[in-house]
Amino acid sequence: MTLRLAVAALACAVSPAVLAQPAEVDVLDGIDSVYSTSLRQVAERWVPLRSGAAGQAHDTEPGRDEGSLAVTCVSTPGADRYVGMVQRQRIHAALAAVENVLDDVDHFKDLFPGTISVHVLPGSLRTVAGASPASRFDTAWVQRAPVFFLPEIRYEMSHLVEKTAARAVYRYKLRRGDRLIASDGLVVLEAIDAGTTQFTEYDFFNGHWGLLTTWLVWHESLKAAVQSDLAIRIKAEHPGWNDERISSEAKRETATESERLARCFAERQPLRP
């Protein structure tokens, strides 16, 4: 069952008494990192796209048009191989169409390069009350290492999804892992109009990378992140395309970004509050 269908089924099954129970909706279960509190604050202080300050909150890279993917690399003081990035793009599809892509956990392995398998952990899906009802769930992942001689990476993530008519917020955090030791992320989808959605993602992760150089860790991570975000956009904009065509197009577009990703790595900067 996909997450989208499961959330709908759960919403019908949960009793008012359960929904009335108090809960800290904005706190994710899992392993805290140097970015856990910062990302929660980013979500809490989010400036809505339609406000007068939206342009400043959602600016893109100089020279990049609004339809392309903008990527900013974020450095972590004292941890060169701690990967961090902020990605923004406008998707020419309705908010609901983009939500459908992010809710379909069963197809994440077709969107995220190197992913062997991913699924919602049985019994983890639940609804909690708050300013707006939210859904929590946990996922289990198996991914290929960035180089062939390293073993597969296995880990679990904790997720929190909150939705309104004009915005959807997806937060995630490492629950447990083997070589992945920290992971925090935030995706915000905002309706610009009936057929356009603003996509913003913050992603931070660290791990036991062995003898891999800092450049290789960053290069492979950036390449995979760009390809997955492009795949999300392509799938939302072309719902009739099959997974093979979506993946092929995302790989083709990513292949043209090597120079820009190298520049992003060279110009990485600390996270701005």
N, C-alpha and C positions, 0 to 999 in steps of 0.2 A: 504494500500500500504506500503511495506517495505521501509526503508530509502534507500536501495541500488537502488531500482527501481525508487523511487522518485527523487533521485539525478540525475539519468540518464535522466529522463523526464525533469527535470528543466534545465539541461545543454543544452538540445535541444531547450527549449522554451525561454531562456534568450537572449535578443538582445545584440549585441556588445556595444551599447550605455550604457546599464545597467552595463555590465562588466567593462567598462572604468571608471566608477565612482570611485573616490578615497575612500579608506576605511582602517581603522586600523585593519588589519586582525588578528593581534596577541592579541587584547584586547577583552576579553569576557564580555558580559553583565551580570549583576547580582550583588550579594552582595559580596563586597570585604572582605577578611579575612587575617589573618596573613600569609597565604601561597599563596595568589593570585599572588603577584609579584614574589615570589620565583619560582613558577612553570612555569610562563611565561619565566623567565630567564633560567630555566633548559631546556626548549624546544628550546630557542634561541641559547644556547651554547652547544647543544647536539653534542657529539663526534660520528661521524658515525662509525658503527660497523666494517667496513672494514679498518679503519685507524689503524696506528700502536699503538694508545693508547686504542684501543677497549677493550683489556683484562682488563685494569684497570677500564674502564667505566662500564663494564658489568660483574664484578666478581660476584660469587655466594657465598653462605654460605660455610664455611669450612666443608669438608666432604660430601657435596651435589654434586651428579653428575649432568652433564649438562642437563639431561632430566627431572630432578625433579623441583619442585617449591621452590624457595628460597624466604624467607620472612624476612624483617628487620622491626622491630617496631620502630617508631619515636615518641619521647616525645616532648611535647610542654610546655616550661617553664611556671609555674603558672597555668596550666590547665591540671590536671592529666587525666581527662576524655575526652580530645580532642584526638581522635583516629587518628593515622597516620601510614602509612606502605608503604614499597617499595617491590614490588613483581617482580620476574624475572623467566622466564622459556623458554625453547626451545620447540617449537611446530613442530612436524614432519609433516608439511603441507606447501604448497606454501603460499606466502604472500597473494595472492588473496583469497585463501580459508579462511584464518583467518579474512581478511577484510570482507568477506561475513557474517561471524558470528557476528562481531561487528556492521555491517550495518543493520542487521535484527532486528530493534527495536521491531517489533511485537512479537518476541520470547524472549525478555529479561526476561519476567516473568517466563520462563522455565529455565533460566540460573542463575538468582539471587534469592537466598533463601529468602523466606518471602515476595516476591513481589506479590501483588495481581493483579495489573494492571499497564501498562506503555504504553504511546502512544505519537506520535509526535503531538504537538499542531497545529491545522489547521492554515494554512497561515504563519507559522513560518519558513518554509524551504526557504532559499535563497542562491544565489551564490554571492561571493564578490571577487574582484580582489586583487592581491597582488603579492608577489614574485612567488607564484604559486596559481592558483585559489583555493578557499576554499569554503566549504559549512557550513552554519550556520543553526541551528534549535533548537527548544525548546521542552522539553518533560515534561509530567505530570506523577507523580508516586504516587501509594498508596502501602504502605508496612505495614506488621504486625510488631508490637512492639516486642522487644526481649523477653518480658515476657507477659503472657496472660492477666494480669489485666490492662495493659496500652492500650489506644486507638490507632487506626491505625495512621500511620505517612503519611501525605500528603505534597507533595512539587513539585516544578518545577525546572528543570535544563536547563541551557543554554549550547549549544554544538558548537564546532568548529572542523571541520575535514579537514586536508590538506594531500594530497597524491602525491607521486612521484612514479616512476617505482620501486624504491628500498625501500621506506619507507612510512608508514602511521602514522600520528599523530592525536590522538583523545584527545581533551581537553574538560573539563566540569566544571561547576561552578553553585552553587546554585543561582537560580533566585528569588525564594520566597519559604517560607515554614512555617509550624506551629511550631512543636517542633524541627525540624532540623534548626539550626541557621547559620551553615557554612558548605560548602562542596566544595572542589577543587580537581580536579584529572587530570591525564595525562597518556595516554597509548601510547606507541611508539612501532610500529611493524616494524621490519627490516628483509629484505631478507638475510639470510645467504647463501643460494644457492637455486636452483630451487624447492627444496622440504623441506626446513627447514626455520622457522621463529623465530626470537628472539622477545619475548614478555616482555615488561617492563612496570610496572604500578606504579604510585605514587598516593596515595589516602589519603585524609585528611578530617575529618568531626567532627563536634561538635553539641551538641543539649541539650535540656532541658531533662535530663534523670531522673528527679524525685529522688526517693530514691534508685535507682539502685546503687550498689557499683561500684567502678572503675574497679575492676577485672571482674565483670559480663559484664559491657559495652564493655570492651576490648575483653573478651573471645568470646562473641557472635558475635562481629564485625569481629574478626579475622577468626572465623570459617566460617562465611558467605562469607568473601572475598576469602578465600582459596577454598571453594566449588565452587564459581562462576568462578574463574580463571581456576580451573580444568575442569569445564564444558565447558568453551570456548575452551580449548585445546582438550578435547575429541570430541567435536562436529566438530572441524576443521579436526581432524585426522580421524574421522569416520563419514563422511557426510551421510552415509546410515542409521545410527542408529536413532531411534525415540527419542523423548524428554524424555520419561519415562526411557529408558535405559541409556541415558546420565546422567540424574539426579541421578539415582541409583548408577552408577559407581562413580560419583563425590562424593556422600555422603559416599560411602564405603571407598574411598581413604582419605577423610577428617577425618573420624573416627579414623584413625591411627595417626593423627597429634596432639593429645591433649598435649602430653608431650612437643613437640617442640613449640607449641603455648604458653604454659606456660613459657617456657624458653625465648621466644621472648619478651613476656610482661615484664619479670623480667630484661631483658637486653636492654630495649628500650633506644634510644639515640637521641640527637637532629639531625635535618636534616643537612647533610653536604652540603656545597655550591657546 
